[in-house]
Amino acid sequence: GASTGGTEAIREVLEKLPITSPGIVIAQHIPEYFSKAFAERVNLSCAITVSEAKDGDIVLPGRAYIAPGNKHLLIRKDGARWRCKLSDADPVNRHRPSVDVLFNSVAECAGQNAMGVILTGMGKDGAKGLRIMRDAGAHTIAQDEATSVVWGMPGAVVALGAAEQTLAVQAIGAALVDRCNKTNQ
């Protein structure tokens, strides 16, 4: 999850991920009509495929799904896999998409099989959701203050004790890969 400064931070993290990465879902506070172009731009610089999420998309390895502007993105369990669900529900923490909405759904559906990351951004959206993810057994990371454009969201995560690690944005992709490799051993 991310807000102010998040588009570049997301690109920085996703560029470090190999095609074998687990599926990724992203809530970036972004206006409607900009999210698709953002996803297309990031896709050009990544080994994984990055796209704007569509309702019903299966969350596949080697893919990242970015919430459309003005839509909440959730995941739902569908047998042995997960699917993207888009929602027009009211804004949460003044945002749609809301990071808390996404993280709450990830905690509920994936629990300890998930990892959560909060990147740069203003406000507190995502802090409670990341805490719920951590409590459900997920590994959690916050971007550090030094590399954040605005340390509001990551700072709220750290203050809430929701982050197991606080890392420079340049180190987050490698940390995710390392965690996946340890989990798969």
Contacts in CASP RR format, 6 or more apart in sequence:
PFRMAT RR
TARGET T0000
AUTHOR 0000-0000-0000
METHOD contacts of the structure
MODEL  1
GASTGGTEAIREVLEKLPITSPGIVIAQHIPEYFSKAFAERVNLSCAITV
SEAKDGDIVLPGRAYIAPGNKHLLIRKDGARWRCKLSDADPVNRHRPSVD
VLFNSVAECAGQNAMGVILTGMGKDGAKGLRIMRDAGAHTIAQDEATSVV
WGMPGAVVALGAAEQTLAVQAIGAALVDRCNKTNQ
1 26 0 8 1.000
1 27 0 8 1.000
1 28 0 8 1.000
1 99 0 8 1.000
1 102 0 8 1.000
1 103 0 8 1.000
1 117 0 8 1.000
1 118 0 8 1.000
1 119 0 8 1.000
1 126 0 8 1.000
1 153 0 8 1.000
2 9 0 8 1.000
2 10 0 8 1.000
2 26 0 8 1.000
2 27 0 8 1.000
2 28 0 8 1.000
2 29 0 8 1.000
2 99 0 8 1.000
2 118 0 8 1.000
2 119 0 8 1.000
2 120 0 8 1.000
2 121 0 8 1.000
2 153 0 8 1.000
3 28 0 8 1.000
3 29 0 8 1.000
3 95 0 8 1.000
3 99 0 8 1.000
3 120 0 8 1.000
3 121 0 8 1.000
3 122 0 8 1.000
3 123 0 8 1.000
3 125 0 8 1.000
3 150 0 8 1.000
3 153 0 8 1.000
4 29 0 8 1.000
4 120 0 8 1.000
4 121 0 8 1.000
4 122 0 8 1.000
4 149 0 8 1.000
4 150 0 8 1.000
5 119 0 8 1.000
5 120 0 8 1.000
5 121 0 8 1.000
5 149 0 8 1.000
5 150 0 8 1.000
6 28 0 8 1.000
6 119 0 8 1.000
6 120 0 8 1.000
6 121 0 8 1.000
6 149 0 8 1.000
7 28 0 8 1.000
7 30 0 8 1.000
7 38 0 8 1.000
7 42 0 8 1.000
9 119 0 8 1.000
9 120 0 8 1.000
9 143 0 8 1.000
9 147 0 8 1.000
9 148 0 8 1.000
9 149 0 8 1.000
9 169 0 8 1.000
10 26 0 8 1.000
10 28 0 8 1.000
10 42 0 8 1.000
10 66 0 8 1.000
10 119 0 8 1.000
11 41 0 8 1.000
11 42 0 8 1.000
11 45 0 8 1.000
11 46 0 8 1.000
12 169 0 8 1.000
12 170 0 8 1.000
12 172 0 8 1.000
13 117 0 8 1.000
13 119 0 8 1.000
13 169 0 8 1.000
13 172 0 8 1.000
13 173 0 8 1.000
13 176 0 8 1.000
14 24 0 8 1.000
14 42 0 8 1.000
14 46 0 8 1.000
14 48 0 8 1.000
14 50 0 8 1.000
14 64 0 8 1.000
15 45 0 8 1.000
15 46 0 8 1.000
15 47 0 8 1.000
16 172 0 8 1.000
16 173 0 8 1.000
16 174 0 8 1.000
16 176 0 8 1.000
16 177 0 8 1.000
17 24 0 8 1.000
17 46 0 8 1.000
17 47 0 8 1.000
17 48 0 8 1.000
17 62 0 8 1.000
17 64 0 8 1.000
17 173 0 8 1.000
17 176 0 8 1.000
17 177 0 8 1.000
18 47 0 8 1.000
18 48 0 8 1.000
18 177 0 8 1.000
19 47 0 8 1.000
19 48 0 8 1.000
19 62 0 8 1.000
20 61 0 8 1.000
20 62 0 8 1.000
21 48 0 8 1.000
21 61 0 8 1.000
21 62 0 8 1.000
21 176 0 8 1.000
21 177 0 8 1.000
21 180 0 8 1.000
22 61 0 8 1.000
22 62 0 8 1.000
22 180 0 8 1.000
23 59 0 8 1.000
23 60 0 8 1.000
23 61 0 8 1.000
23 62 0 8 1.000
23 63 0 8 1.000
23 64 0 8 1.000
23 65 0 8 1.000
24 48 0 8 1.000
24 62 0 8 1.000
24 63 0 8 1.000
24 64 0 8 1.000
24 65 0 8 1.000
25 53 0 8 1.000
25 59 0 8 1.000
25 64 0 8 1.000
25 65 0 8 1.000
25 67 0 8 1.000
25 73 0 8 1.000
25 75 0 8 1.000
25 84 0 8 1.000
25 102 0 8 1.000
25 106 0 8 1.000
26 64 0 8 1.000
26 65 0 8 1.000
26 66 0 8 1.000
26 67 0 8 1.000
26 73 0 8 1.000
26 102 0 8 1.000
27 67 0 8 1.000
27 72 0 8 1.000
27 73 0 8 1.000
27 97 0 8 1.000
27 98 0 8 1.000
27 99 0 8 1.000
27 101 0 8 1.000
27 102 0 8 1.000
28 35 0 8 1.000
28 38 0 8 1.000
28 66 0 8 1.000
28 67 0 8 1.000
28 97 0 8 1.000
29 95 0 8 1.000
29 97 0 8 1.000
29 99 0 8 1.000
29 121 0 8 1.000
29 125 0 8 1.000
30 38 0 8 1.000
30 69 0 8 1.000
30 97 0 8 1.000
31 69 0 8 1.000
31 70 0 8 1.000
32 68 0 8 1.000
32 69 0 8 1.000
32 70 0 8 1.000
33 69 0 8 1.000
34 69 0 8 1.000
35 52 0 8 1.000
35 66 0 8 1.000
35 67 0 8 1.000
35 68 0 8 1.000
35 69 0 8 1.000
36 52 0 8 1.000
36 68 0 8 1.000
38 66 0 8 1.000
39 50 0 8 1.000
39 51 0 8 1.000
39 52 0 8 1.000
39 66 0 8 1.000
40 50 0 8 1.000
40 51 0 8 1.000
42 50 0 8 1.000
42 64 0 8 1.000
42 66 0 8 1.000
43 49 0 8 1.000
43 50 0 8 1.000
43 51 0 8 1.000
46 64 0 8 1.000
48 62 0 8 1.000
48 63 0 8 1.000
48 64 0 8 1.000
49 62 0 8 1.000
49 63 0 8 1.000
49 64 0 8 1.000
50 63 0 8 1.000
50 64 0 8 1.000
50 66 0 8 1.000
51 63 0 8 1.000
51 64 0 8 1.000
51 65 0 8 1.000
51 66 0 8 1.000
52 65 0 8 1.000
52 66 0 8 1.000
52 67 0 8 1.000
52 68 0 8 1.000
53 65 0 8 1.000
53 66 0 8 1.000
53 67 0 8 1.000
53 68 0 8 1.000
53 73 0 8 1.000
53 84 0 8 1.000
53 86 0 8 1.000
54 84 0 8 1.000
54 86 0 8 1.000
55 84 0 8 1.000
55 85 0 8 1.000
55 86 0 8 1.000
56 83 0 8 1.000
56 84 0 8 1.000
56 85 0 8 1.000
57 65 0 8 1.000
57 83 0 8 1.000
57 84 0 8 1.000
58 78 0 8 1.000
58 81 0 8 1.000
58 82 0 8 1.000
58 83 0 8 1.000
58 84 0 8 1.000
59 65 0 8 1.000
59 75 0 8 1.000
59 81 0 8 1.000
59 82 0 8 1.000
59 83 0 8 1.000
59 84 0 8 1.000
65 73 0 8 1.000
65 84 0 8 1.000
66 73 0 8 1.000
67 73 0 8 1.000
67 86 0 8 1.000
67 97 0 8 1.000
67 102 0 8 1.000
68 86 0 8 1.000
68 97 0 8 1.000
69 96 0 8 1.000
69 97 0 8 1.000
70 96 0 8 1.000
70 97 0 8 1.000
71 86 0 8 1.000
71 87 0 8 1.000
71 88 0 8 1.000
71 96 0 8 1.000
71 97 0 8 1.000
72 86 0 8 1.000
72 87 0 8 1.000
72 88 0 8 1.000
72 89 0 8 1.000
72 92 0 8 1.000
72 96 0 8 1.000
72 97 0 8 1.000
72 98 0 8 1.000
72 101 0 8 1.000
72 102 0 8 1.000
73 84 0 8 1.000
73 85 0 8 1.000
73 86 0 8 1.000
73 87 0 8 1.000
73 97 0 8 1.000
73 101 0 8 1.000
73 102 0 8 1.000
74 84 0 8 1.000
74 85 0 8 1.000
74 86 0 8 1.000
74 87 0 8 1.000
74 101 0 8 1.000
74 102 0 8 1.000
74 104 0 8 1.000
74 105 0 8 1.000
75 82 0 8 1.000
75 83 0 8 1.000
75 84 0 8 1.000
75 85 0 8 1.000
75 102 0 8 1.000
75 105 0 8 1.000
75 106 0 8 1.000
75 109 0 8 1.000
75 110 0 8 1.000
76 82 0 8 1.000
76 83 0 8 1.000
76 85 0 8 1.000
76 105 0 8 1.000
76 109 0 8 1.000
77 109 0 8 1.000
82 109 0 8 1.000
82 110 0 8 1.000
85 105 0 8 1.000
87 101 0 8 1.000
88 96 0 8 1.000
89 96 0 8 1.000
89 101 0 8 1.000
90 96 0 8 1.000
91 98 0 8 1.000
92 98 0 8 1.000
92 100 0 8 1.000
92 101 0 8 1.000
92 125 0 8 1.000
93 99 0 8 1.000
93 100 0 8 1.000
93 123 0 8 1.000
93 124 0 8 1.000
93 125 0 8 1.000
93 126 0 8 1.000
94 125 0 8 1.000
95 125 0 8 1.000
98 125 0 8 1.000
98 126 0 8 1.000
99 118 0 8 1.000
99 125 0 8 1.000
99 126 0 8 1.000
99 129 0 8 1.000
99 130 0 8 1.000
99 153 0 8 1.000
100 125 0 8 1.000
100 126 0 8 1.000
100 127 0 8 1.000
100 128 0 8 1.000
100 129 0 8 1.000
103 116 0 8 1.000
103 126 0 8 1.000
103 129 0 8 1.000
103 130 0 8 1.000
103 132 0 8 1.000
103 133 0 8 1.000
104 129 0 8 1.000
104 132 0 8 1.000
106 114 0 8 1.000
106 116 0 8 1.000
106 133 0 8 1.000
106 138 0 8 1.000
107 114 0 8 1.000
107 129 0 8 1.000
107 132 0 8 1.000
107 133 0 8 1.000
107 135 0 8 1.000
107 136 0 8 1.000
107 138 0 8 1.000
108 136 0 8 1.000
110 138 0 8 1.000
111 133 0 8 1.000
111 136 0 8 1.000
111 137 0 8 1.000
111 138 0 8 1.000
112 136 0 8 1.000
112 137 0 8 1.000
112 138 0 8 1.000
113 138 0 8 1.000
114 133 0 8 1.000
114 136 0 8 1.000
114 138 0 8 1.000
114 139 0 8 1.000
115 138 0 8 1.000
115 139 0 8 1.000
115 140 0 8 1.000
115 141 0 8 1.000
115 176 0 8 1.000
115 179 0 8 1.000
116 130 0 8 1.000
116 133 0 8 1.000
116 138 0 8 1.000
116 139 0 8 1.000
116 140 0 8 1.000
116 141 0 8 1.000
117 140 0 8 1.000
117 141 0 8 1.000
117 142 0 8 1.000
117 143 0 8 1.000
117 172 0 8 1.000
117 176 0 8 1.000
118 126 0 8 1.000
118 127 0 8 1.000
118 130 0 8 1.000
118 140 0 8 1.000
118 141 0 8 1.000
118 142 0 8 1.000
118 143 0 8 1.000
118 153 0 8 1.000
118 154 0 8 1.000
118 157 0 8 1.000
118 162 0 8 1.000
118 163 0 8 1.000
119 143 0 8 1.000
119 148 0 8 1.000
119 153 0 8 1.000
119 154 0 8 1.000
119 169 0 8 1.000
119 172 0 8 1.000
120 143 0 8 1.000
120 147 0 8 1.000
120 148 0 8 1.000
120 149 0 8 1.000
120 150 0 8 1.000
120 151 0 8 1.000
120 153 0 8 1.000
120 154 0 8 1.000
120 169 0 8 1.000
121 148 0 8 1.000
121 149 0 8 1.000
121 150 0 8 1.000
121 151 0 8 1.000
121 152 0 8 1.000
121 153 0 8 1.000
121 154 0 8 1.000
122 150 0 8 1.000
122 152 0 8 1.000
122 153 0 8 1.000
123 150 0 8 1.000
123 152 0 8 1.000
123 153 0 8 1.000
123 156 0 8 1.000
124 152 0 8 1.000
124 153 0 8 1.000
124 156 0 8 1.000
125 153 0 8 1.000
126 153 0 8 1.000
126 156 0 8 1.000
126 157 0 8 1.000
127 153 0 8 1.000
127 155 0 8 1.000
127 156 0 8 1.000
127 157 0 8 1.000
127 159 0 8 1.000
127 160 0 8 1.000
127 162 0 8 1.000
128 160 0 8 1.000
128 162 0 8 1.000
129 162 0 8 1.000
130 140 0 8 1.000
130 142 0 8 1.000
130 157 0 8 1.000
130 160 0 8 1.000
130 162 0 8 1.000
130 163 0 8 1.000
131 157 0 8 1.000
131 160 0 8 1.000
131 161 0 8 1.000
131 162 0 8 1.000
133 140 0 8 1.000
133 162 0 8 1.000
134 140 0 8 1.000
134 161 0 8 1.000
134 162 0 8 1.000
134 163 0 8 1.000
134 164 0 8 1.000
139 164 0 8 1.000
139 165 0 8 1.000
139 179 0 8 1.000
140 157 0 8 1.000
140 162 0 8 1.000
140 163 0 8 1.000
140 164 0 8 1.000
140 165 0 8 1.000
141 163 0 8 1.000
141 164 0 8 1.000
141 165 0 8 1.000
141 166 0 8 1.000
141 167 0 8 1.000
141 172 0 8 1.000
141 175 0 8 1.000
141 176 0 8 1.000
142 154 0 8 1.000
142 155 0 8 1.000
142 157 0 8 1.000
142 158 0 8 1.000
142 162 0 8 1.000
142 163 0 8 1.000
142 165 0 8 1.000
142 166 0 8 1.000
142 167 0 8 1.000
143 151 0 8 1.000
143 154 0 8 1.000
143 166 0 8 1.000
143 167 0 8 1.000
143 168 0 8 1.000
143 169 0 8 1.000
143 172 0 8 1.000
144 154 0 8 1.000
144 166 0 8 1.000
144 167 0 8 1.000
144 168 0 8 1.000
144 169 0 8 1.000
145 151 0 8 1.000
145 154 0 8 1.000
145 155 0 8 1.000
146 168 0 8 1.000
147 168 0 8 1.000
147 169 0 8 1.000
147 170 0 8 1.000
148 154 0 8 1.000
148 169 0 8 1.000
154 163 0 8 1.000
154 166 0 8 1.000
157 163 0 8 1.000
158 166 0 8 1.000
165 175 0 8 1.000
167 175 0 8 1.000
END
